[in-house]
Amino acid sequence: MVPPVVHSLREQIREHIVEGIVSGRWKPGERIVERRIAVELEVSQTPVREALRELEALRLIESAPNKGVRVRNLTAADLEEIYPVRAGLEQIAAELACGRLAEDVSALEGHVARLYEADRAGDGEAQVRHTVAFHRELVRASGNSVLLHTWESLGIGVWTALAIRWLGTRQQSYAEEHEAVVEAFRRRDPRIGELVKEHVLGCAPRA
């Protein structure tokens, strides 16, 4: 069993800011004030500054002298670019994780169950959350810390969530498509890496 993820304060703040960008609280071009976030969350400015630096490295925000930090004007092309990168990384992860997940897919099954509930309820927020969580667990199951660090450091989860929410990409059924991936692991499909790659590319938005 893969242990649960424990998010640091910096990561929690980063997620808070990302949610604000996605929800429209901070619109493209709008300034994000570090001090206001610190006061709102009742934290020091240091972890807020660290979270903002991470988001700038991910190209979600940008800073300029005397202008502060602002949300980038992201294009559809920016959001689409992540999918070929994801597909390559997750293909490798699937091949490395194949043996482990063939024995125990419980880490993935829980998210599939939640996706069925989200599909039935038409809950877009839950669909995004469990889709990203499913793929994160798949990468973690590879047991390769370098691969996981690369996946996380590229902000793939963030970019995927933004693409789904902003470009409106939708699968026929989030749950069924992810359950098909689980079944491929169960039967030790020799093409598992290629299947996961095709699955990821098939989820790419078409702006």
C-alpha positions in Angstrom: 0.0 0.0 0.0 1.3 3.4 -1.0 1.3 5.8 2.0 -1.0 8.9 1.9 0.4 12.2 0.8 1.0 14.8 3.5 1.0 18.3 2.1 3.3 21.0 3.6 2.1 24.5 4.5 3.7 25.8 1.3 1.8 23.2 -0.8 -1.5 24.0 0.9 -1.0 27.7 0.2 0.0 27.0 -3.4 -3.3 25.0 -3.8 -5.2 27.8 -2.3 -3.8 30.3 -4.9 -4.3 27.9 -7.8 -8.0 27.4 -6.8 -8.3 31.2 -6.7 -6.9 31.4 -10.2 -9.1 28.6 -11.5 -12.3 30.0 -9.9 -11.7 33.4 -11.3 -10.9 35.1 -8.0 -7.7 36.3 -9.6 -8.2 36.9 -13.3 -5.5 36.9 -16.0 -3.4 40.1 -15.5 -4.7 40.7 -12.0 -2.2 41.3 -9.2 -1.8 38.8 -6.3 -0.8 40.5 -3.1 1.4 38.4 -0.9 0.6 40.2 2.3 -3.2 39.9 1.8 -2.9 36.1 1.4 -0.8 35.8 4.5 -3.3 37.7 6.5 -6.3 35.8 5.1 -4.7 32.4 5.8 -3.1 33.6 9.1 0.4 32.6 8.1 3.7 34.4 7.7 4.6 35.8 4.4 7.5 33.4 4.0 5.6 30.3 2.9 3.3 32.5 0.7 6.4 33.9 -1.0 7.7 30.3 -1.5 4.4 29.2 -3.0 4.3 32.2 -5.4 7.9 31.4 -6.5 6.8 27.8 -7.3 3.8 29.0 -9.3 6.0 31.5 -11.2 8.4 28.6 -12.0 5.3 26.7 -13.4 4.5 29.8 -15.5 1.1 30.3 -13.9 2.0 33.8 -12.6 4.7 36.3 -13.5 6.4 39.1 -11.6 7.9 42.4 -12.8 9.7 45.2 -11.1 7.4 47.8 -9.5 4.4 45.8 -10.7 4.3 42.9 -8.3 3.0 39.4 -9.0 0.3 38.9 -11.6 -1.7 36.0 -13.1 -0.3 35.2 -16.5 -2.5 35.5 -19.6 -2.5 31.7 -20.4 -3.5 30.5 -23.8 -5.1 27.3 -24.9 -1.7 26.3 -26.4 -0.1 26.7 -23.0 -2.6 24.3 -21.4 -2.4 21.8 -24.2 1.4 21.5 -24.1 1.4 19.5 -20.9 -0.3 16.4 -22.4 2.5 15.0 -24.5 4.9 15.5 -21.5 2.4 13.8 -19.2 1.9 10.9 -21.6 5.6 10.2 -21.8 6.2 10.3 -18.0 3.1 8.2 -17.2 4.0 5.7 -19.9 7.3 5.1 -18.0 5.6 5.1 -14.7 3.0 2.5 -15.8 5.7 0.2 -17.1 7.6 0.5 -13.7 4.4 0.1 -11.7 2.9 -2.8 -13.6 4.0 -5.6 -11.2 3.1 -3.7 -8.0 -0.3 -2.6 -9.3 -1.1 -6.0 -10.7 -0.9 -7.3 -7.1 -2.7 -4.4 -5.4 -4.7 -1.6 -7.3 -6.5 -0.4 -4.2 -4.7 3.0 -4.4 -6.3 3.5 -7.9 -9.7 1.8 -7.2 -10.6 4.3 -4.5 -10.4 7.2 -7.0 -12.4 5.2 -9.6 -15.2 4.7 -7.1 -15.2 8.5 -6.4 -15.2 9.2 -10.1 -18.3 7.1 -10.5 -20.0 9.1 -7.8 -18.8 12.4 -9.5 -20.0 11.2 -12.9 -23.5 10.4 -11.6 -23.7 13.7 -9.8 -22.2 15.8 -12.6 -19.7 17.1 -10.0 -17.0 18.7 -12.1 -14.8 19.7 -9.1 -14.7 16.1 -7.9 -14.0 14.8 -11.4 -11.0 17.0 -11.7 -9.8 16.2 -8.2 -10.0 12.5 -8.5 -8.7 12.4 -12.1 -5.5 14.2 -11.0 -5.2 12.1 -7.8 -5.6 8.9 -9.8 -2.7 9.8 -12.1 -0.6 11.0 -9.2 -1.0 7.6 -7.5 -0.1 5.8 -10.7 3.2 7.7 -10.9 3.9 7.2 -7.2 3.3 3.4 -7.6 6.3 3.4 -10.0 8.5 3.5 -6.9 10.8 5.9 -8.7 11.3 9.1 -6.7 13.0 10.9 -9.6 10.0 10.3 -11.8 7.6 11.4 -9.2 9.6 14.5 -8.4 9.7 15.3 -12.1 6.0 14.8 -12.5 5.3 17.0 -9.4 7.9 19.7 -10.2 6.3 20.2 -13.7 3.0 21.0 -12.0 1.2 18.4 -14.1 -1.6 18.1 -11.7 -2.2 21.9 -11.7 -1.9 22.2 -15.5 -4.3 19.3 -16.0 -6.9 20.8 -13.7 -6.7 24.1 -15.4 -7.0 22.5 -18.9 -10.1 20.5 -17.8 -11.7 23.5 -16.1 -10.8 26.3 -18.5 -11.0 24.4 -21.9 -13.9 22.3 -20.9 -12.4 19.0 -21.9 -14.7 16.1 -20.9 -14.4 12.4 -21.3 -17.4 10.2 -22.1 -17.1 8.9 -18.5 -14.2 9.7 -16.3 -14.8 6.6 -14.2 -15.1 4.1 -17.0 -12.0 5.3 -18.8 -9.9 5.1 -15.6 -11.4 1.8 -14.7 -10.2 0.5 -18.0 -6.7 1.5 -17.0 -7.1 -0.3 -13.7 -8.3 -3.5 -15.5 -5.2 -3.3 -17.7 -3.0 -3.4 -14.6 -5.0 -6.3 -13.1 -4.5 -8.5 -16.2 -0.8 -7.5 -16.5 -1.3 -6.2 -20.0 2.1 -6.2 -21.8 1.0 -3.0 -23.6 0.2 -1.1 -20.3 2.7 1.7 -21.0 1.3 2.3 -24.4 -2.3 2.1 -23.1 -1.6 4.7 -20.4 0.1 7.0 -23.0 -2.9 6.7 -25.3 -5.3 7.3 -22.4 -3.5 10.5 -21.4 -3.3 11.8 -25.0 -7.0 11.0 -25.4 -7.8 13.3 -22.5 -6.1 16.3 -24.1 -8.4 19.2 -24.7 -9.3 20.4 -28.1 -9.6 24.1 -28.0 
